[in-house]
């Protein structure tokens, strides 16, 4: 059973899809938070036929940025569970998620 087959993009493909990454990037879920927390939203994205859950939109000292999903290792430290391999891919991902957040 595929529980995620009905995920719909938050925005239409012309705005939310990134052209720089093979398969494109689409925001399939965006949950905004109210209040003074530095975490402003959680997002799930689709890259081709894969869904990556747990990206965060965070307010930093220099503005909004997208934080990658993390998991805690046995040593007690947190490590990125997913990350873009190139700077271009990171920029495409950031632009797509922040565009969906700012709508």
N, C-alpha and C positions, 0 to 999 in steps of 0.2 A: 504494500500500500504506500503510495506516495503522498504524504501529508502536505508537501509544499508545492504540489502541482498547480494550485490555484493562487499563487502569489502574483499580485499585479504590481507593476511599477507605480511609484508614487507620482511620477511625472511622465509625460509622453516621451517617446524615443528620441525626438529631435532635440530635446533639452537635456535629458538625463543620460543619454548614451554617449560614451566617450569613444572617439574614433581612433585614438592612439593605441589601444590595446586590442589584440585579436579577440573577437567575440563581443567586444563592447562591454561597458559597465552600466548596469541599471540599478537604481535604488529600488528595492522591493518592499522595504518597510522603513519608516522613520518615525520614532517616538520622541517627541519634544518634551522637555521638562520646564516647568515654571519655577521661579524662585532664584536664589542667589548662588546656587551650586555652580562650580566650574564646569561640570558636565552638563551640556545643554541639550543633547539628544543621543539616542542610540539608533544605529542604522544597520540594516542588512542589505547586502548588495548581491547582484547576480553578475557573474562573468561567464558568458556563454551558458553552459548547462550546469554550472556550479553556483551554489549560494554560500556566501561567507557571512556569518552572523557575529554581531557584537562589536562593530566599529562604533567609536564614540566621537561626537562633536564636542570639543573642549574649548573653553575660553582661556587662552594663555596670555602672557604679558604682551605679546605682539599681535594679538587678535585670535580669531578662531582657527583651529587646526583639527585634523582628523587623526585620532589615535587608533592604532590597530588592536584587534582582539588579543587578549593576553591570557596565559594560564600560569598557575603557580607550580613551580618545580619542587622536587624533593628538598632542594637546598633552601627553600623558603623565599626565593626570589621570583619575580614575575618576568616572564619572557613573552615576546610577541609570538602568537600562534600562526599568524599570517602576516606577510609583508611583501610589498612590491619589490621586484628584482632590480628595477632601474629607476632612475630619477624621473624619467618621462612617465613611466607607469604610475609612480607615486603622485605626480602632479595631475595626471588624468583622473585618478581616484579621488584626490582631494577636491578638484574642481567639480566633479560630478556630485559628490556627497554634499558639499557646501552649497551648490546651486539648488539641490533639492531642499536643504535645510532653510534656505533664505526665501523660498517661495511662499 
